[in-house]
């Protein structure tokens, strides 16, 4: 007797290609191979000690039970106050939901606002999970392509042409994964104005908001106008800025109806984010000087690595690479070699033990993504191997 089939959701969703690359690189390392891994979007720093201490203290104090679904009150209050200082108007504890990771925050935002057949506009290159989340909610992902020639940013004209009566949401991710592109306030203002005019939700993924370079600054669509604030769902978290990826703590701030709907969904899916982990995150807000120092230490290292990797990539004949200004990724163009990004990446790992993610995973063929959240030694060694690999392809 045959078993019942899997659900349509399980059959149509794709596994995370970035996690798959990272898993393969780790398996090769475990087998004794000298792999240069550029796949993982994970800081190689430890979580700041003061954060770990706050979590340990919470454990010792018995903070191991269920917490309120949207998060412990003190953390939600601190998050709201932080956003108010940054120009968000009328935000309070009731507008904040703490979830088990920024990925979950994005997914809950989509589940709370997208119904069957709704279109969600996603600029490409995109983070790999956006389209899958939309499909899991019954929505239809609709892509706008941006290239390195435009700094991997979509234009107002492109967005205007993509909007239809079925559009329900536009996803904006600045700084961007996978490109590191950062929209200026002027660029975002025009895009947000079109969203307001069309009366569509804006999912603003700002998980890399604290990692910017070259004097660049970030801004939030929710601060542009009362109309934009009502339509914007802002997602962030602690993973990238404070090297807390394994803590699984994402944040979401939105209008009261959206925040309440997200909390209701979370109550049925995960109950709450891990209780004692939230006390570690609370320390970030309670000790701003220590948090700022920890972030600055990482940012300095990331900036140095960014420039070294960027210069090294552009020195390899056949490669061209846009100078990113945020996050910890570079997205070089490999089209001169005549290989698909999948084949290029697979051969690079097989022949030179360098792990990168193909651009096709991010909806942009002809590129590869490299994370510089790794050591200077690995960057230098990886560049040497990549140059050797590209030289073989050029023969």
Secondary structure as the mmCIF struct_conf table of DSSP 4:
data_model
#
loop_
_struct_conf.conf_type_id
_struct_conf.id
_struct_conf.beg_label_comp_id
_struct_conf.beg_label_asym_id
_struct_conf.beg_label_seq_id
_struct_conf.end_label_comp_id
_struct_conf.end_label_asym_id
_struct_conf.end_label_seq_id
HELX_LH_PP_P HELX_LH_PP_P1 UNK A 2 UNK A 7
HELX_RH_AL_P HELX_RH_AL_P1 UNK A 8 UNK A 12
HELX_RH_AL_P HELX_RH_AL_P2 UNK A 17 UNK A 30
TURN_TY1_P TURN_TY1_P1 UNK A 31 UNK A 32
STRN STRN1 UNK A 36 UNK A 37
BEND BEND1 UNK A 42 UNK A 42
BEND BEND2 UNK A 44 UNK A 45
HELX_LH_PP_P HELX_LH_PP_P2 UNK A 46 UNK A 48
HELX_RH_AL_P HELX_RH_AL_P3 UNK A 49 UNK A 60
TURN_TY1_P TURN_TY1_P2 UNK A 61 UNK A 62
BEND BEND3 UNK A 65 UNK A 65
TURN_TY1_P TURN_TY1_P3 UNK A 69 UNK A 70
HELX_RH_AL_P HELX_RH_AL_P4 UNK A 73 UNK A 85
TURN_TY1_P TURN_TY1_P4 UNK A 86 UNK A 87
BEND BEND4 UNK A 90 UNK A 90
HELX_RH_3T_P HELX_RH_3T_P1 UNK A 93 UNK A 95
STRN STRN2 UNK A 96 UNK A 99
BEND BEND5 UNK A 100 UNK A 101
HELX_RH_AL_P HELX_RH_AL_P5 UNK A 102 UNK A 113
TURN_TY1_P TURN_TY1_P5 UNK A 116 UNK A 117
STRN STRN3 UNK A 119 UNK A 124
BEND BEND6 UNK A 125 UNK A 125
TURN_TY1_P TURN_TY1_P6 UNK A 128 UNK A 128
HELX_RH_AL_P HELX_RH_AL_P6 UNK A 129 UNK A 136
TURN_TY1_P TURN_TY1_P7 UNK A 137 UNK A 138
STRN STRN4 UNK A 140 UNK A 145
HELX_RH_3T_P HELX_RH_3T_P2 UNK A 148 UNK A 150
TURN_TY1_P TURN_TY1_P8 UNK A 151 UNK A 152
HELX_RH_AL_P HELX_RH_AL_P7 UNK A 156 UNK A 162
TURN_TY1_P TURN_TY1_P9 UNK A 165 UNK A 166
STRN STRN5 UNK A 167 UNK A 173
BEND BEND7 UNK A 174 UNK A 175
TURN_TY1_P TURN_TY1_P10 UNK A 177 UNK A 179
HELX_RH_AL_P HELX_RH_AL_P8 UNK A 185 UNK A 198
TURN_TY1_P TURN_TY1_P11 UNK A 199 UNK A 199
STRN STRN6 UNK A 201 UNK A 205
TURN_TY1_P TURN_TY1_P12 UNK A 207 UNK A 210
STRN STRN7 UNK A 212 UNK A 212
TURN_TY1_P TURN_TY1_P13 UNK A 214 UNK A 215
HELX_RH_3T_P HELX_RH_3T_P3 UNK A 221 UNK A 223
BEND BEND8 UNK A 224 UNK A 224
HELX_RH_AL_P HELX_RH_AL_P9 UNK A 226 UNK A 231
STRN STRN8 UNK A 232 UNK A 237
BEND BEND9 UNK A 238 UNK A 238
TURN_TY1_P TURN_TY1_P14 UNK A 239 UNK A 243
HELX_RH_3T_P HELX_RH_3T_P4 UNK A 245 UNK A 247
STRN STRN9 UNK A 250 UNK A 253
HELX_RH_AL_P HELX_RH_AL_P10 UNK A 256 UNK A 269
TURN_TY1_P TURN_TY1_P15 UNK A 270 UNK A 270
BEND BEND10 UNK A 271 UNK A 273
HELX_RH_AL_P HELX_RH_AL_P11 UNK A 275 UNK A 286
HELX_RH_AL_P HELX_RH_AL_P12 UNK A 288 UNK A 314
TURN_TY1_P TURN_TY1_P16 UNK A 315 UNK A 315
BEND BEND11 UNK A 316 UNK A 316
TURN_TY1_P TURN_TY1_P17 UNK A 317 UNK A 318
STRN STRN10 UNK A 320 UNK A 320
STRN STRN11 UNK A 326 UNK A 326
TURN_TY1_P TURN_TY1_P18 UNK A 327 UNK A 328
STRN STRN12 UNK A 329 UNK A 330
STRN STRN13 UNK A 333 UNK A 333
HELX_RH_3T_P HELX_RH_3T_P5 UNK A 335 UNK A 337
HELX_RH_AL_P HELX_RH_AL_P13 UNK A 341 UNK A 352
STRN STRN14 UNK A 354 UNK A 355
STRN STRN15 UNK A 357 UNK A 358
HELX_RH_3T_P HELX_RH_3T_P6 UNK A 359 UNK A 362
TURN_TY1_P TURN_TY1_P19 UNK A 363 UNK A 363
TURN_TY1_P TURN_TY1_P20 UNK A 365 UNK A 366
STRN STRN16 UNK A 367 UNK A 367
STRN STRN17 UNK A 368 UNK A 371
BEND BEND12 UNK A 374 UNK A 374
HELX_RH_AL_P HELX_RH_AL_P14 UNK A 376 UNK A 394
#
